Amino acid sequence: MVEVADGIGRITLNRPDRMNAISVELATALDSAIGDLADHPEVNAILIRGAGGNFCAGGDFDEVQRLRAEGPNALRSLFTAFKSACDAIARTETPIVAAVEGVAMAGGFELMQAADIVLVSDKARISDNHINFGMIPGGGSTARLPRLVGRQQALGIILSGDKLSGDDAVTMGLAYRSYPADDFDSAVETFVTALAGRDRSALRAVKRLVTGGLQVSVAQANADETDAVVARICGQAGADGVAAFHSREART
């Protein structure tokens, strides 16, 4: 499900009867939705959440079994489609927020890792639980998780299959904020509404610099940042910002 209102593009993983488990159809639809919203002129921020009180339980095991019976190429299509959706989050310059409540397991945890900003319920149940079933990650955990939390924590999370709480996720750097479950919806709305109210070009520039900066040396990232800030200050946005600063008016 995709909705656009008040500067926010909302994507809902809508398979509540399956705890929003990932199928080829869902992964493909998610990829398409992100692409459609990426350059939407009225969208400053994108929110991804799950229907029915859960974020995502991971891969749809029934579909995995069916694709396995069809052979490696069929099975590969599931992982390719899901990874394409996760990669789309990095490709688009629009900030993407994941609102994580209930279950975020396996592929759901991997989708959470791909988001730019993660907001979690303190009652969320988060885990890369592949190892509990003799499996290994297939949606990006072995690549993204060490970059988020370091080698030691990544291996501990993946090899133990331990469950993490929302507070654990914040402490480990997997999420930005944890909110009480009873206040979660309102807290998410407050955060995303404020984010969407920021200057569109500034939001996109910051995401582009941070994402790109992780792929290059610190020296190159600093040079790119200098180029970007000089160009911005010399443009109309800079003129408006300087004027607002001098008049002590908070710029939205």
N, C-alpha and C positions, 0 to 999 in steps of 0.2 A: 504494500500500500504506500502511495506517495501523495503527499499534500504540500501545498505551498501557501503560507500565510505569514504576514508580519515579518518578512525578511528571513523566515526559517523554512528550509526544505525538510520535511519530516518523512523518514523512511521507516515503515513498520514491518518487521519480519512477522508474517502473518500465517503461521501454522501452529496456533496455540494448542491444538490437540496432540501435536508431536513435540511440544516444548520448542517450537520453531527450529526443529532439526533441519540441517542443510541438505538439500537435494540439488541436483543439477538445475532444476527449474528455479528454485529459490536463489541459488548463487548467480545464475544468469540474470535474473530479474534485479538482484541487488546491484550487480555490475552496471546494468542498463540504467537503473535509477540514479546511481551516482553520476554517471555520464550525463544524463539529462539535466541534473541539477547543477552540475559543475559550473556552467557558464550561464545559468538562468539569471536574467538581469534583476530579478527581484529577490534573489537568494544570497544572503550574506553568510549564513551558517547552515550546516546540515546536521540533523539529529537522527541517529539510528537507535531504535529500541525494539524490544520484542513485544508481541501481543500476549495477553493472558498472564502477566506477572512474571514471566521468565524472559531472559535475554535470548539464549540459544543453547541447546543441549548438545551441539556438535553435529556430526554427520548422521544422516538418517540411515540407521543400520540396515533396515529392510532394503533400501536402495543400494547400499554398498553390497549386500549379498546378491542382489539381482545383477548389478553391473559386474561383479566378480564372476558370476556364471557366464557372462557374455564375453569375458576375456580382458586382458590387460588394457587394451586401447579404450574399451568402454569404461573401465574403472578409472583410467587416467582422466577421462573427461570431467569427472566430478571434481578432482583435485585441481585440474587446470581452471575450471570455471570459478571455483572458490578463490583460488589464489589470484585470479584476474580481478575479482571483486575487491579483495584486500589491497592489491596493488593500485587499484583505481583511487583508493583513499589517499595514497601518497601522490598520485598523479594530479589530482585536482587541487587547485590553489585555494579552494574554499575550505575553511576549517570544518572538520567533521568531529562531532561529539557522539560518544556512545554512552547511553544511559543503561547501566547494568544493574538489574535486580533479579531476584530469584536465582535461577541456574545459569551459569556461564561455564560450560564444560567443554573440554576437547576443542573442537572447531569453534565453538562459541567463545572460548578463552582466546583462541587465535585471532578471531575477528576483533575482539576487545583490544588485543595488542596492536592491531593495525590502526586503530582510531587515533586521531590527533589529541583529543582530550577525553578522558574517561571519568564519568561521574558514577559512583556506586552506592547502592543501598548497603547499610551496615549489616543487613541480613542476607546479602548475596552469598551464594555458594559458588566459589570459583576454583577451577582445577584443570590442569592438563592431566586427565586421568587415563590417557591411552595405555600407560604401562600396566594399569590394573587389569587390562584385558589382553595382555601380551602384545600390544600394538605399539606403534611409534607415531609421533605427530606427522600430519600430512598437510597442514594448512599454514605452516610458517613458523611454528614455535622454535624449531632448532636454529632458525636464522634471526628472528626478531627478538626472542626472549633474552638471549645473551646481550644483545645491544641495549635492552631496556634495563636489565637488572644485574648484568655481569655474569661471567661464566659459572661461578660458584652457586649463586642463587638459581640460575637457569637450570643447571643440572640437578640441583636439589628438588626443584619444583617438578621437573619432568620425570626424574627417576623415582621419586617417592609417590607421585600421584596424590600428594596431600591436598586437602581442601584449604582454601584461603578465604578469610572473611573480607568484607569491604574495607575494614580498618587495616588488615594485613596488606591489601592491595595498595593502599595509599602509602603505608610505611615503606614498602618495597619499591615504590616508584612506578607501579603498574596503573595507578589511578591518580587523579588530581584531588578529588574530594570524596569523602564518604558522608552520607547523610542518614539520619534515622529513617527507618522504613516508612513510618507514618508521615514523614515530611518529604519523602523522596520526590514525588511528582511535582509539588510546588517548588522545591529547591531546583529541580532540573529546569522547570519553566523560567524561573527567575534568572538562572545562569545563562541559558540559551537566548532568552529575550535580550538580556544585556549585551551578550556577544554580538547578536545580529544587529544591534543598534550602533555598533562601532563603524568607523569609516571603512567602506568596502575595500578600497585599494590598499589601505594600511593592513587590514587583516590578511589579505592575499599576499602582500609583500613579506610580512613576517613569516607566514607559513612557508613561502618559497625559500626564504633565506635559511630558516632553521632546517628544513628538509634537505635542501641542497648543501648546507654547511656540514651535515653529517657525512657527506660523500666525498668531501675534499679536505685538504689540510686546513688547520686553523688559520694559517696565514692567508690562504686563498679565501676562506670564509669571511675573514675580516675585511679583505679587499672588496669582496662582493657587497658586504654590508655598507662600507663607505661609499661605494658607487651608488647604492640604492638610496641611502639617506641624503646624499648631496643632491641627487636628481629629484628627490621628493621635496626637499626644502626649497629648491629653486623653482618648483612648479607651483600650481595654484593651491594644492593641498597644503604645501608648506607655508604659503602666504596666509592662508586661513588659520593654520595652526599657530603661527607666530602671533597673529593678531589676537587670537583667543587667549593665548598665554599672557600677553601683555595686559589684556583687559580682565584677566583672572576668571574667564568664563570656561567652564568645563566643556571640552570639545567632545561631542558624542561620536 
